Amino acid sequence: MKHFVITVLISLIAQLTNAQTEIDQKVPAFYLGAGTGLNNNCGAAGFKLGIRLNNKMILDAGVGLGTWGSKTSLGLIFNAINKNAWCPTLSISRAGGRENAEVKVEVIDQFNNTSRKNINLNLNPATCFNIGLQRQWIRKSENRMVLDLGFSILVDGGSHEVLDYTHRITDDGKSMLNAFRPGGLIVGFSYNFGVN
């Protein structure tokens, strides 16, 4: 999987170096926005920066907070013309994880009693490769309203460590933690203000 990600990154760099530098004067040079969503590139809530590389391509960056700690992303938006359109996207994101996070999960104690309890965990950082499709609506003000759809593939990290050794997480508890781990379906929304 890491070889696949490296190949895609090399392809993205080649696209960037071959990108035309001419930009239509009436198209915003960059975008500042806020977004939210599930596996969104700026986390459950965060901020976005888009830099227009040419009339059809935007370099997209996101930073925010998600279920697995802080989140940062960098990627490309293709077919980002200055009108309503579907835009393919590729990106890499990194969830920073959290140390000593208190999480309520189903556990088994040293007496084999099962209960839902707050325990302390280390959520280890995770890296994801994201592929998706944006639906953009260009407003009269040249702002971009965006719906993100896609899939996020966990390529590295994303494990957890139990800090309280008097409890073991049950299979149901592990399933719940895996549901919050980075990766899976992407559904997001953002509003991006165009700036010249």
Buried (B, 14 or more C-beta within 10 A) or exposed (E): EEEEBEEBEEEBEEBEEEBEEEEEEEBBEBBBBBBBBBBBBBBBBBBBBBEBBBBBBBBBBBBBBBBBBBBBBBBBBBBBBBEEBEBBBBBBBBBBBBEEBEBEBBBBEEEEEEEEBEBBBBBBBBBBBBBBBBEBEBEEEBBBBBBBBBBBBBBBBBEBEBBEEEBBBBEEBBEBBEEEBBBBEBBBEBBBBBEE
